[in-house]
Every structure is written in structure tokens, then in C-alpha cells.
Amino acid sequence: MSVFEFEGHTLDLKQGRLRNGANDVTLRPKSLALLTYFVTNPGRVISKDELIAAVWPNVVVSDDSLSQCLKDIRGTLGPGAEGLIRTVPRRGYLLDEAKLSVCADDRGAVQPARTAHKPSLAVLPFTNMSGDPEQEFFADGMTADLITDLSKASGLSVIARNSVFTYKGRAVDISDVATRFGVSHIVEGSVRKSGQRVRINAQLVAAQGGTPVWAERYDRDLSDIFSVQDDITHSIVDALKVHLLAQESEAIRKISTTSSAAYEFYLRGRHYLSLYSLKAYDAAHRLFIKAIELDPGYARAYAGASDCCAFRCMWNADVSIEKALELSAQATDLDPQLPEAHAARGWALAVAARYQEAIGSFKRAIALDPMSFEAHHLCGHTFALQGRYADAVRHFERAIAIAPDDFQPYGLLSHQYWALGRQADSVAMERLCLDRVERELELRPDNQRALCFGAFSLAILGDGARAREWAERALWLDADDTQVLYNVASVCALLGDQARALELLERCLPGKHPQMLVWVRHDRDFAALHDNPRFLALVGPSK
């Protein structure tokens, strides 16, 4: 399909011509390229970064260039096209799919553009109605698994978990969420768990008008939780008239464990693993191991336990990487088609400095699930450990595309850009990182990892006073966590407080895994310390 019609205009991609009726309309080349990108990606929110990368590849430009092209397009199309390209605050831009038609054949027969695109949806975090904050993990786990199962349908476009969970605990307006994510439908629901009984309410809502398309309530024993998840997934797919391939239906119906008790321990472990603190890693590991004891064939629990060991090993040389390697191997043996098993294997191999094997495992995980945030994120880390910054960039950029609301890949991508001499891009990433951190801290003010990333961004952006304040807040939350000590040391180094940076490094680095020292040597934050005898005594000379 190469001819698009909208608000009295026709864009012919083959000829590169924009017309208003029978008359040619002149647009500057970059403005025409931008308009082309919009009409070939209708109905979804497109970030500024994506637009700039598409229209100005391999060129550093400011937001002003994008703004000028948008002004050019809107001015050229005139008042009749008002609302065709909408600004979505803090997210980007969206071309209204309802205003676009596609000439689908040589006779010029026009069809609505939406017929060429698959249904899209966002699954909002299910509300915990149990009256017990300790049950939050169960509602969150149900939501995450529903997203995973729906994502297995190639006929559906599903927003990633990391993005939709920014709405956790917030009152939402369906139309606002739909506009933000550029989706046609929203899934929302609630979970009430009491003992071995669970009540789940779920509904599928059309974004336009907020009309319910499907809704159901389930009152079941906890042992039936897997059949409930399967029913919800297939009901949503059926309601959207999406055809499932045989292998997709089989993948959705496949369950990782038959033990509801093991599943509960696994969900609790996954919750703690997502907190990214050393104490949380310890708790998560114990929970995953308990799940394995209840079901020795539970591949996902082995993968989770392996991740815990690998992260703990990075920050504590007393933890053996061999255990992570053993657990990840068991995960892949038990379920060779499980993406998270191969991602866990990749990370264990990376911490063991077996880089080539690690990359192979990450490639396998990504082949099984191209939308795996964890696989791309950890693969980026692995390339960064080797100083392969261009390769790291590719995976961190993909992680951002999958989960544009997660602050971590922005900060990590900034490091890679800086190492490649792309300072302007690095600073731009820090601004985006800070924006995501501020959103996260609105919901979870005690997220010490977010405070550390935000403090670093503030230091780069020149707000030293607030950077110091946020860094100290992170230390107040856990002054014994070596991850916090390290991150605050990097902030101090950036702010020119070398004595404080060295003091914190001396507290967190002795006895740490050799791979942690590799990371420190590649960390731009400590460039000013590279000739300092105290620093060299800690990490050794650069290799």
C-alpha cells in the first residue's frame, strides 16, 4: 500500500508526491520524510527520539528541527487537517488513524487505514482488593502473566509490562491511557485473594467510547488459577476476533507449574527481584528456591534463582557464580523454549566473563521473544562490560522501545553514547531518564535505585544541589547496600567530590567480584580518578 489519503490530501510513497486534489503540494524533504513516517505508523504514540532517529539517522539534531518540520507540515496541510497529528504531552505525537485512508489497489479503492493494522491493547495493573498489602505481589503477577500470554498472539500488539505498571495504584481515565499508548483497547481488573479462594474480575474495554467488549467474574479455588488465566487470555483474543496459530494457542495453554503454592512463591520472588536491592535479591532467592522445592520441574523458578545469584555475585565475591550457571542450565534443560531461561543463562555467563556464550544465550532469548526487555537490557550490559559500546547502544535502544517508561535503559544508554563521543545524545538521554525517575518517585518515593539514577542525571544536567540531596536520600534508605554506595560514589565523582567518592568506593569494592571491577574501569563517572593511587589500589590498572 503506497497511497494514503487524509483530509483532502493524497500522499503517494512510490512517487514521493503530496497532492491537494489535482495540485502538487511542496514540502521540504525532511518534512515529507516525517509525514511519511507518521502515515505509515498511524494510531500509535511515537516518541520524539524515535522520530528523530527515523528522519535524521546518524545525525545529531535538536528538538527544534523536529518542531520546525511539524510546523511546516501543519502549515502546509492547513486548517482542514487540524487534529491529524496530535501532540501527546510528555509522550510524543500520534497520527489519528480515523482520519487516514489507504488506497489498497491499482484502481484506487480506498479502505480505512485501520484494516491494515492489528488490534492493540494495554493491560492495566489489576487492583488488589484483598485488603492486605502483602497480596500486591499476586495481583501484579497475574497482570504480568496475562501480558506475557497475550503477547504470544502474533495478531495482537500488547504494551510492555514496564510501561503499563506506571499506572499502578493510580486512578486512570481510559481515553487518556489509550491516547498515551496509542491502543484500541484496554484490559482492567481486580483480584481478591483470601486463603485458598480467589475472585478475579476482568474486562476488555474499547478505547473509543469506553464501551465494555467483554467482562467476566471468576470465583475459584487457588488451584484453578491457571485455567482462569487461560480463559481470560482466550476470551480477550476471541472478543478481538484475533486468529491464533496452533502453536500460539498451545504456547498460551502451556503452564509452567501445576502447583499453585509453587506459583505463589515464584510470584513473591519475582516481586522482590524487581526491587533491585541486595536485601531484595536475598529474599527473592529464598522464595525461588522454595518454589523449586515444591516443584522441581519449575523452569521459571530456576531462572529467577539464577538471576538472583548472578546479581548477588556481582556485588559479593563470596557468592559463587557456579550456582547461577548451574541453575540457569537447569532452567534451559527443563524448558528450552522459555525466553527468560535463556536470558538468565546469558547473564550468568556474562558475570562469569564467558562473553561469547552469553551473547549466544541472549540471542536465543530474543529469537524466542523479540519483546523481552530483560534479554535486551542484560545483553546491553554484557556488551558494555566488554567495552563494545556500539553493540550495547543497539540493545539499550531496543529496551527503551519495548519499555519507554523504565528509567534504567535511558541512564545506561547515556553512558554508551558518552563513551562513543556522542555527548549531546548522552545529555538528551539523561533528561529523559530524569523525567522517568520523577514519575517513578511520585509513586514510590523510597525507590533507592530511582534516586541513584536521578541523582546521576541531575549531576550531569548541572543541578548539583538536588543531585546531592537525592544521593543522600538513597543512602538514608540503605547505607549498607553496596549498589547504593557505588552509585552515590559515581555522583560524588561527577560533582568533583573525589574524597567522598573514594571513601564510598573503599566501602563497597573490596572483596567484590572481578566483573564488578571491570565495570568500574569502563565507568566514565570515575575518569577523573583513573590516576589516583587510592583508585588504582582498588581496581587495578585499566586493561
LOLOVO-738890 format. One record per residue (C-alpha): residue in one letter; x negated, z, y negated. Coordinates in steps of 0.001 Angstrom, whole numbers, plus 500000, padded with zeros to 6 digits. Example, Ala and Ser with C-alpha at 12.3 -4.5 7.8 and 13.67 -1.06 7.14 Angstrom:
BEGIN
+------+--------+--------+--------+
: resn :      u :      w :      v :
+------+--------+--------+--------+
:    A : 487700 : 507800 : 504500 :
:    S : 486330 : 507140 : 501060 :
+------+--------+--------+--------+
This chain:
BEGIN
+------+--------+--------+--------+
: resn :      u :      w :      v :
+------+--------+--------+--------+
:    M : 500000 : 500000 : 500000 :
:    S : 498314 : 498854 : 496849 :
:    V : 501069 : 498513 : 494213 :
:    F : 502574 : 501602 : 492610 :
:    E : 505478 : 501786 : 490151 :
:    F : 506210 : 504645 : 487760 :
:    E : 508253 : 504979 : 484577 :
:    G : 508352 : 501240 : 483830 :
:    H : 504673 : 500642 : 484672 :
:    T : 503028 : 498961 : 487662 :
:    L : 499518 : 499717 : 488929 :
:    D : 498024 : 497097 : 491274 :
:    L : 494992 : 498597 : 493003 :
:    K : 493802 : 495319 : 494516 :
:    Q : 493696 : 493591 : 491147 :
:    G : 492793 : 496709 : 489167 :
:    R : 495592 : 495921 : 486695 :
:    L : 498067 : 498183 : 484923 :
:    R : 501207 : 496474 : 483571 :
:    N : 504221 : 497405 : 481496 :
:    G : 506771 : 494870 : 482651 :
:    A : 505090 : 491457 : 482367 :
:    N : 502424 : 492655 : 479930 :
:    D : 498966 : 493908 : 480854 :
:    V : 498081 : 497381 : 479612 :
:    T : 494459 : 498160 : 478745 :
:    L : 492865 : 501408 : 479884 :
:    R : 489208 : 502387 : 479756 :
:    P : 487557 : 502101 : 483208 :
:    K : 487258 : 505865 : 483745 :
:    S : 490852 : 506421 : 482588 :
:    L : 492037 : 503752 : 485018 :
:    A : 489999 : 505357 : 487812 :
:    L : 491562 : 508737 : 487012 :
:    L : 495099 : 507295 : 487017 :
:    T : 494357 : 505587 : 490330 :
:    Y : 493262 : 508904 : 491847 :
:    F : 496488 : 510560 : 490700 :
:    V : 498827 : 507890 : 492098 :
:    T : 497019 : 507866 : 495446 :
:    N : 497273 : 511684 : 495653 :
:    P : 500823 : 512404 : 494448 :
:    G : 502710 : 515626 : 494891 :
:    R : 499762 : 517988 : 495135 :
:    V : 497836 : 520071 : 492643 :
:    I : 494383 : 518571 : 492046 :
:    S : 491710 : 520773 : 490505 :
:    K : 489504 : 519737 : 487593 :
:    D : 486470 : 519928 : 489871 :
:    E : 487989 : 517517 : 492388 :
:    L : 488975 : 515039 : 489656 :
:    I : 485536 : 515118 : 488066 :
:    A : 483843 : 514665 : 491458 :
:    A : 486105 : 511686 : 492245 :
:    V : 485843 : 509868 : 488905 :
:    W : 482297 : 510838 : 487878 :
:    P : 480429 : 511136 : 491218 :
:    N : 476848 : 512404 : 490977 :
:    V : 477152 : 512743 : 487194 :
:    V : 477328 : 515992 : 485229 :
:    V : 480163 : 515795 : 482704 :
:    S : 482095 : 518403 : 480775 :
:    D : 485821 : 519131 : 480939 :
:    D : 486084 : 517241 : 477638 :
:    S : 485512 : 513935 : 479454 :
:    L : 488448 : 514684 : 481745 :
:    S : 490625 : 515785 : 478833 :
:    Q : 489874 : 512597 : 476904 :
:    C : 490830 : 510417 : 479881 :
:    L : 494087 : 512336 : 480359 :
:    K : 494856 : 511915 : 476671 :
:    D : 494103 : 508206 : 476998 :
:    I : 496451 : 507834 : 479990 :
:    R : 499298 : 509771 : 478414 :
:    G : 498938 : 507938 : 475123 :
:    T : 498864 : 504538 : 476803 :
:    L : 501863 : 505176 : 479062 :
:    G : 503859 : 506507 : 476110 :
:    P : 506764 : 508961 : 475802 :
:    G : 508649 : 507332 : 478683 :
:    A : 506092 : 508699 : 481151 :
:    E : 506224 : 512254 : 479827 :
:    G : 506026 : 514672 : 482721 :
:    L : 504486 : 512148 : 485093 :
:    I : 501193 : 514071 : 485149 :
:    R : 501788 : 517779 : 484664 :
:    T : 499262 : 520468 : 483820 :
:    V : 499435 : 523381 : 486266 :
:    P : 497961 : 526405 : 484447 :
:    R : 494735 : 527737 : 485986 :
:    R : 495047 : 525293 : 488901 :
:    G : 494692 : 521696 : 487724 :
:    Y : 497058 : 518740 : 487464 :
:    L : 499902 : 517279 : 489506 :
:    L : 501455 : 513806 : 489504 :
:    D : 505229 : 514135 : 490007 :
:    E : 505905 : 512414 : 493326 :
:    A : 509578 : 511913 : 492471 :
:    K : 508620 : 509626 : 489572 :
:    L : 506435 : 507388 : 491752 :
:    S : 507409 : 504439 : 493966 :
:    V : 505292 : 502274 : 496229 :
:    C : 505627 : 498526 : 496806 :
:    A : 505224 : 498538 : 500558 :
:    D : 505172 : 494839 : 501437 :
:    D : 504336 : 491393 : 500099 :
:    R : 507904 : 490892 : 498876 :
:    G : 507509 : 493864 : 496585 :
:    A : 510160 : 496005 : 498272 :
:    V : 509975 : 499417 : 496670 :
:    Q : 510104 : 502668 : 498612 :
:    P : 509779 : 506237 : 497339 :
:    A : 506176 : 507385 : 497477 :
:    R : 507126 : 510474 : 499427 :
:    T : 507836 : 508410 : 502563 :
:    A : 504105 : 507782 : 502914 :
:    H : 503234 : 511484 : 502926 :
:    K : 503728 : 514200 : 505485 :
:    P : 505686 : 517389 : 504725 :
:    S : 503636 : 520150 : 503172 :
:    L : 504196 : 523877 : 503170 :
:    A : 502774 : 527232 : 502177 :
:    V : 503327 : 530277 : 504402 :
:    L : 503539 : 533305 : 502120 :
:    P : 502270 : 536654 : 503433 :
:    F : 505030 : 538326 : 505426 :
:    T : 506181 : 541605 : 503904 :
:    N : 505525 : 544825 : 505807 :
:    M : 508912 : 546578 : 505960 :
:    S : 507769 : 549354 : 508278 :
:    G : 507324 : 551930 : 505529 :
:    D : 503848 : 552555 : 506923 :
:    P : 500875 : 551047 : 505059 :
:    E : 498919 : 551243 : 508332 :
:    Q : 501116 : 548430 : 509653 :
:    E : 499967 : 545966 : 506979 :
:    F : 497472 : 544525 : 509455 :
:    F : 500325 : 543460 : 511755 :
:    A : 502282 : 541586 : 509089 :
:    D : 499079 : 539954 : 507830 :
:    G : 498070 : 538962 : 511351 :
:    M : 501485 : 537448 : 512059 :
:    T : 501191 : 535374 : 508888 :
:    A : 497658 : 534193 : 509645 :
:    D : 498553 : 533203 : 513217 :
:    L : 501635 : 531317 : 512028 :
:    I : 499451 : 529373 : 509581 :
:    T : 496989 : 528621 : 512386 :
:    D : 499718 : 527375 : 514726 :
:    L : 501450 : 525223 : 512105 :
:    S : 498089 : 523720 : 511144 :
:    K : 497809 : 522322 : 514674 :
:    A : 500614 : 519850 : 513859 :
:    S : 498958 : 516689 : 512531 :
:    G : 502247 : 515716 : 510881 :
:    L : 502130 : 518776 : 508615 :
:    S : 499954 : 519733 : 505662 :
:    V : 499544 : 523515 : 505532 :
:    I : 497910 : 525557 : 502752 :
:    A : 494992 : 527681 : 503954 :
:    R : 495313 : 531422 : 504549 :
:    N : 492765 : 532367 : 501881 :
:    S : 494879 : 530718 : 499186 :
:    V : 498348 : 531979 : 500097 :
:    F : 497125 : 535544 : 500549 :
:    T : 496524 : 535754 : 496806 :
:    Y : 500309 : 536316 : 496695 :
:    K : 500200 : 539332 : 498990 :
:    G : 502095 : 542252 : 497506 :
:    R : 503440 : 540228 : 494572 :
:    A : 506962 : 539161 : 493648 :
:    V : 506989 : 535375 : 493678 :
:    D : 509093 : 532531 : 492368 :
:    I : 509459 : 529794 : 494987 :
:    S : 509307 : 526963 : 492479 :
:    D : 506142 : 528384 : 490885 :
:    V : 504414 : 528683 : 494259 :
:    A : 505475 : 525167 : 495225 :
:    T : 504173 : 523753 : 491948 :
:    R : 500911 : 525628 : 492223 :
:    F : 500171 : 524358 : 495728 :
:    G : 501970 : 521029 : 495419 :
:    V : 504060 : 521644 : 498570 :
:    S : 507553 : 520578 : 499583 :
:    H : 508486 : 523751 : 501491 :
:    I : 507773 : 527481 : 501563 :
:    V : 507884 : 529859 : 504538 :
:    E : 508524 : 533523 : 503820 :
:    G : 509479 : 536507 : 505913 :
:    S : 509169 : 540179 : 506739 :
:    V : 508047 : 542349 : 509648 :
:    R : 509343 : 545789 : 510611 :
:    K : 507431 : 547404 : 513457 :
:    S : 508361 : 550748 : 514978 :
:    G : 506710 : 551835 : 518179 :
:    Q : 507207 : 549056 : 520709 :
:    R : 510045 : 547391 : 518774 :
:    V : 509582 : 544722 : 516149 :
:    R : 512034 : 542981 : 513821 :
:    I : 510939 : 539740 : 512211 :
:    N : 512856 : 537793 : 509578 :
:    A : 511619 : 534307 : 508738 :
:    Q : 512965 : 531428 : 506689 :
:    L : 511933 : 527956 : 505613 :
:    V : 512904 : 527100 : 502036 :
:    A : 512921 : 523717 : 500311 :
:    A : 510825 : 523940 : 497151 :
:    Q : 513239 : 521755 : 495211 :
:    G : 516252 : 523943 : 494505 :
:    G : 515110 : 526824 : 496703 :
:    T : 517620 : 525926 : 499439 :
:    P : 517075 : 527541 : 502852 :
:    V : 516447 : 524898 : 505518 :
:    W : 516124 : 527269 : 508465 :
:    A : 516294 : 531040 : 508923 :
:    E : 516275 : 533421 : 511872 :
:    R : 516006 : 537125 : 512684 :
:    Y : 514311 : 538415 : 515815 :
:    D : 514766 : 541921 : 517271 :
:    R : 512406 : 542153 : 520219 :
:    D : 510064 : 544333 : 522215 :
:    L : 506459 : 544035 : 521121 :
:    S : 505692 : 542420 : 524476 :
:    D : 507760 : 539407 : 523326 :
:    I : 505749 : 538877 : 520145 :
:    F : 504068 : 535712 : 521441 :
:    S : 507347 : 534000 : 522339 :
:    V : 508682 : 534902 : 518871 :
:    Q : 505637 : 533316 : 517204 :
:    D : 506086 : 530202 : 519328 :
:    D : 509782 : 529972 : 518479 :
:    I : 509172 : 530327 : 514731 :
:    T : 506500 : 527622 : 514773 :
:    H : 508557 : 525123 : 516754 :
:    S : 511711 : 525870 : 514731 :
:    I : 509880 : 525078 : 511479 :
:    V : 508399 : 521900 : 512944 :
:    D : 511843 : 520800 : 514186 :
:    A : 513522 : 521610 : 510866 :
:    L : 510996 : 519404 : 509055 :
:    K : 511547 : 516622 : 511618 :
:    V : 507851 : 516529 : 512448 :
:    H : 506897 : 514923 : 515754 :
:    L : 504420 : 516938 : 517788 :
:    L : 501960 : 515168 : 520042 :
:    A : 501921 : 516528 : 523577 :
:    Q : 498506 : 518129 : 523106 :
:    E : 499619 : 519716 : 519817 :
:    S : 502682 : 521288 : 521408 :
:    E : 500512 : 522546 : 524254 :
:    A : 497963 : 523995 : 521796 :
:    I : 500708 : 525830 : 519890 :
:    R : 502222 : 527279 : 523060 :
:    K : 498846 : 528422 : 524362 :
:    I : 498377 : 532167 : 523881 :
:    S : 495036 : 533939 : 523668 :
:    T : 496151 : 537069 : 525493 :
:    T : 499152 : 538305 : 527435 :
:    S : 498518 : 541890 : 526309 :
:    S : 500430 : 542912 : 523191 :
:    A : 498271 : 546055 : 522995 :
:    A : 495072 : 543976 : 523005 :
:    Y : 496631 : 541743 : 520343 :
:    E : 497269 : 544771 : 518118 :
:    F : 493667 : 545930 : 518401 :
:    Y : 492483 : 542383 : 517681 :
:    L : 494626 : 542146 : 514524 :
:    R : 493317 : 545505 : 513316 :
:    G : 489762 : 544324 : 513949 :
:    R : 490326 : 541104 : 512053 :
:    H : 491687 : 543084 : 509109 :
:    Y : 488557 : 545253 : 508908 :
:    L : 486231 : 542286 : 509404 :
:    S : 487762 : 540639 : 506323 :
:    L : 486718 : 543614 : 504144 :
:    Y : 483004 : 542640 : 504274 :
:    S : 481509 : 546125 : 504208 :
:    L : 479146 : 547729 : 506712 :
:    K : 481569 : 550554 : 507491 :
:    A : 484330 : 547990 : 507997 :
:    Y : 482113 : 545941 : 510349 :
:    D : 481552 : 549063 : 512463 :
:    A : 485290 : 549793 : 512615 :
:    A : 486141 : 546157 : 513388 :
:    H : 483590 : 546048 : 516198 :
:    R : 485092 : 549111 : 517894 :
:    L : 488576 : 547576 : 517666 :
:    F : 487494 : 544223 : 519080 :
:    I : 485733 : 545957 : 521965 :
:    K : 488921 : 547937 : 522689 :
:    A : 490856 : 544656 : 522789 :
:    I : 488298 : 543276 : 525264 :
:    E : 488640 : 546370 : 527457 :
:    L : 492405 : 545790 : 527617 :
:    D : 491984 : 542058 : 528281 :
:    P : 488508 : 540985 : 529483 :
:    G : 489559 : 537340 : 529095 :
:    Y : 490417 : 537567 : 525380 :
:    A : 488120 : 534929 : 523802 :
:    R : 489170 : 535604 : 520200 :
:    A : 488218 : 539284 : 520557 :
:    Y : 484760 : 538322 : 521852 :
:    A : 484306 : 536001 : 518863 :
:    G : 485316 : 538760 : 516439 :
:    A : 482973 : 541277 : 518071 :
:    S : 480136 : 538736 : 517897 :
:    D : 480682 : 538225 : 514162 :
:    C : 480556 : 541989 : 513614 :
:    C : 477279 : 542275 : 515491 :
:    A : 475715 : 539355 : 513628 :
:    F : 476686 : 540683 : 510196 :
:    R : 475576 : 544203 : 511107 :
:    C : 472282 : 542825 : 512424 :
:    M : 471565 : 541082 : 509107 :
:    W : 471682 : 544435 : 507341 :
:    N : 470384 : 546720 : 510077 :
:    A : 467461 : 545732 : 512283 :
:    D : 468483 : 548453 : 514763 :
:    V : 471455 : 546282 : 515788 :
:    S : 470368 : 543683 : 518350 :
:    I : 471244 : 540048 : 517734 :
:    E : 471140 : 539614 : 521503 :
:    K : 474508 : 541359 : 521740 :
:    A : 476049 : 538907 : 519273 :
:    L : 474591 : 536000 : 521250 :
:    E : 475993 : 537421 : 524475 :
:    L : 479477 : 537989 : 523031 :
:    S : 479671 : 534558 : 521398 :
:    A : 478568 : 532874 : 524637 :
:    Q : 481332 : 534715 : 526482 :
:    A : 483861 : 533544 : 523860 :
:    T : 482914 : 529876 : 524233 :
:    D : 482844 : 530147 : 528035 :
:    L : 486325 : 531680 : 528098 :
:    D : 487839 : 529122 : 525712 :
:    P : 485691 : 526041 : 524985 :
:    Q : 488442 : 524691 : 522695 :
:    L : 488536 : 527742 : 520399 :
:    P : 487057 : 526847 : 516976 :
:    E : 486367 : 530453 : 515982 :
:    A : 484374 : 530975 : 519195 :
:    H : 482006 : 528138 : 518267 :
:    A : 481819 : 529371 : 514657 :
:    A : 480875 : 532847 : 515911 :
:    R : 478294 : 531282 : 518216 :
:    G : 476863 : 529336 : 515283 :
:    W : 476492 : 532436 : 513132 :
:    A : 474842 : 534452 : 515917 :
:    L : 472371 : 531613 : 516479 :
:    A : 471691 : 531366 : 512730 :
:    V : 470860 : 535072 : 512485 :
:    A : 468573 : 534569 : 515476 :
:    A : 466839 : 531782 : 513485 :
:    R : 467857 : 529190 : 516097 :
:    Y : 468994 : 526870 : 513338 :
:    Q : 469322 : 523568 : 515156 :
:    E : 471523 : 525122 : 517849 :
:    A : 473514 : 526927 : 515158 :
:    I : 474306 : 523711 : 513310 :
:    G : 475407 : 522148 : 516597 :
:    S : 477852 : 525012 : 517180 :
:    F : 479249 : 524757 : 513663 :
:    K : 479728 : 521004 : 514080 :
:    R : 481683 : 521697 : 517270 :
:    A : 483866 : 524256 : 515481 :
:    I : 484547 : 521818 : 512642 :
:    A : 485334 : 518995 : 515067 :
:    L : 487940 : 521241 : 516705 :
:    D : 489307 : 522437 : 513360 :
:    P : 488219 : 520494 : 510246 :
:    M : 490083 : 523063 : 508124 :
:    S : 488073 : 526034 : 509399 :
:    F : 486992 : 527906 : 506279 :
:    E : 484762 : 530236 : 508290 :
:    A : 482886 : 527397 : 510003 :
:    H : 482102 : 525590 : 506749 :
:    H : 481306 : 528838 : 504918 :
:    L : 478886 : 530111 : 507553 :
:    C : 477381 : 526663 : 508088 :
:    G : 476626 : 526601 : 504346 :
:    H : 474893 : 529976 : 504706 :
:    T : 472847 : 528617 : 507596 :
:    F : 471591 : 525619 : 505637 :
:    A : 470817 : 527896 : 502671 :
:    L : 468695 : 530129 : 504923 :
:    Q : 466560 : 527066 : 505664 :
:    G : 466309 : 526022 : 502023 :
:    R : 468380 : 522897 : 502810 :
:    Y : 470371 : 523203 : 499593 :
:    A : 471994 : 519741 : 499533 :
:    D : 473416 : 520311 : 503028 :
:    A : 474581 : 523784 : 502021 :
:    V : 476345 : 522285 : 498986 :
:    R : 478353 : 519947 : 501182 :
:    H : 479753 : 522783 : 503282 :
:    F : 480388 : 525216 : 500438 :
:    E : 482225 : 522447 : 498564 :
:    R : 484337 : 521848 : 501652 :
:    A : 485052 : 525586 : 501934 :
:    I : 486303 : 525517 : 498342 :
:    A : 488525 : 522522 : 499060 :
:    I : 490054 : 524403 : 502018 :
:    A : 490476 : 527743 : 500208 :
:    P : 490227 : 527191 : 496427 :
:    D : 491257 : 530779 : 495651 :
:    D : 488459 : 532506 : 497581 :
:    F : 485770 : 533645 : 495129 :
:    Q : 482869 : 533706 : 497602 :
:    P : 482067 : 529985 : 498079 :
:    Y : 482018 : 529431 : 494303 :
:    G : 479298 : 532043 : 493864 :
:    L : 477321 : 530761 : 496829 :
:    L : 477682 : 527140 : 495716 :
:    S : 476340 : 528171 : 492307 :
:    H : 473119 : 529316 : 493992 :
:    Q : 472673 : 525969 : 495710 :
:    Y : 473327 : 523978 : 492532 :
:    W : 470761 : 526082 : 490685 :
:    A : 468175 : 525518 : 493402 :
:    L : 468779 : 521764 : 493097 :
:    G : 468242 : 521876 : 489326 :
:    R : 471946 : 521392 : 488555 :
:    Q : 472139 : 524252 : 486069 :
:    A : 475269 : 523042 : 484271 :
:    D : 477141 : 522767 : 487581 :
:    S : 475865 : 526194 : 488591 :
:    V : 477225 : 527805 : 485433 :
:    A : 480549 : 525996 : 485893 :
:    M : 480826 : 527467 : 489399 :
:    E : 480161 : 530969 : 488044 :
:    R : 483071 : 530564 : 485621 :
:    L : 485331 : 529553 : 488491 :
:    C : 484001 : 532409 : 490615 :
:    L : 484737 : 534929 : 487867 :
:    D : 488270 : 533579 : 487495 :
:    R : 488943 : 534092 : 491226 :
:    V : 487314 : 537526 : 491187 :
:    E : 489543 : 538666 : 488323 :
:    R : 492619 : 537576 : 490270 :
:    E : 491384 : 539446 : 493342 :
:    L : 490682 : 542639 : 491373 :
:    E : 494188 : 542576 : 489921 :
:    L : 495462 : 543045 : 493478 :
:    R : 492590 : 545105 : 494944 :
:    P : 490594 : 546933 : 492237 :
:    D : 488441 : 548622 : 494912 :
:    N : 487126 : 545396 : 496444 :
:    Q : 483417 : 546120 : 496120 :
:    R : 482392 : 542630 : 497242 :
:    A : 484513 : 541078 : 494490 :
:    L : 482990 : 543476 : 491960 :
:    C : 479485 : 542413 : 493023 :
:    F : 480255 : 538693 : 492826 :
:    G : 481983 : 539206 : 489474 :
:    A : 479105 : 541250 : 488071 :
:    F : 476710 : 538479 : 489037 :
:    S : 478890 : 535834 : 487352 :
:    L : 479148 : 537929 : 484215 :
:    A : 475360 : 538300 : 484123 :
:    I : 474892 : 534524 : 484415 :
:    L : 477527 : 533912 : 481742 :
:    G : 475868 : 536296 : 479287 :
:    D : 478214 : 539297 : 479380 :
:    G : 475596 : 541885 : 480311 :
:    A : 477622 : 544953 : 479343 :
:    R : 480544 : 544100 : 481596 :
:    A : 478178 : 542980 : 484360 :
:    R : 476536 : 546426 : 484364 :
:    E : 479923 : 548153 : 484334 :
:    W : 481203 : 546205 : 487331 :
:    A : 477938 : 546696 : 489233 :
:    E : 478133 : 550462 : 488731 :
:    R : 481769 : 550460 : 489870 :
:    A : 480672 : 548813 : 493114 :
:    L : 478016 : 551493 : 493610 :
:    W : 480533 : 554268 : 492973 :
:    L : 482698 : 552879 : 495768 :
:    D : 479881 : 552954 : 498338 :
:    A : 476338 : 553729 : 497242 :
:    D : 475126 : 553697 : 500863 :
:    D : 476224 : 550165 : 501724 :
:    T : 473061 : 548058 : 501766 :
:    Q : 475064 : 544928 : 500902 :
:    V : 476219 : 546589 : 497683 :
:    L : 472697 : 547828 : 496918 :
:    Y : 471304 : 544330 : 497385 :
:    N : 473950 : 542622 : 495244 :
:    V : 473616 : 545152 : 492440 :
:    A : 469834 : 544694 : 492589 :
:    S : 470331 : 540957 : 492012 :
:    V : 472489 : 541696 : 488957 :
:    C : 469849 : 544067 : 487570 :
:    A : 467131 : 541449 : 488109 :
:    L : 469164 : 538851 : 486229 :
:    L : 469690 : 541291 : 483360 :
:    G : 465949 : 541905 : 483116 :
:    D : 466003 : 545440 : 484530 :
:    Q : 463230 : 544862 : 487054 :
:    A : 462539 : 548540 : 487671 :
:    R : 466148 : 549214 : 488679 :
:    A : 466252 : 546056 : 490796 :
:    L : 463117 : 547094 : 492693 :
:    E : 464409 : 550637 : 493169 :
:    L : 467608 : 549308 : 494785 :
:    L : 465745 : 546764 : 496927 :
:    E : 463426 : 549504 : 498178 :
:    R : 466509 : 551432 : 499272 :
:    C : 468197 : 548565 : 501102 :
:    L : 465498 : 546284 : 502550 :
:    P : 463099 : 548402 : 504640 :
:    G : 463913 : 548027 : 508312 :
:    K : 466278 : 545121 : 507790 :
:    H : 466457 : 542043 : 509988 :
:    P : 463816 : 539339 : 509274 :
:    Q : 466606 : 536901 : 508402 :
:    M : 467607 : 539154 : 505522 :
:    L : 464079 : 538842 : 504171 :
:    V : 464346 : 535045 : 504498 :
:    W : 467499 : 535169 : 502378 :
:    V : 465740 : 537290 : 499734 :
:    R : 462874 : 534805 : 499484 :
:    H : 465359 : 531969 : 498847 :
:    D : 467427 : 534010 : 496372 :
:    R : 466957 : 532690 : 492825 :
:    D : 468027 : 536051 : 491391 :
:    F : 464637 : 537577 : 492133 :
:    A : 462482 : 534728 : 490804 :
:    A : 461075 : 536992 : 488101 :
:    L : 459868 : 539432 : 490780 :
:    H : 458029 : 536957 : 493002 :
:    D : 454598 : 538023 : 491725 :
:    N : 455415 : 541721 : 491575 :
:    P : 453324 : 543738 : 494090 :
:    R : 456257 : 546029 : 494927 :
:    F : 458465 : 542998 : 495690 :
:    L : 455777 : 541340 : 497827 :
:    A : 455289 : 544581 : 499727 :
:    L : 458993 : 544451 : 500647 :
:    V : 459486 : 540793 : 501597 :
:    G : 456025 : 539358 : 502061 :
:    P : 454829 : 536081 : 500509 :
:    S : 457089 : 533035 : 500347 :
:    K : 456777 : 530719 : 503320 :
+------+--------+--------+--------+
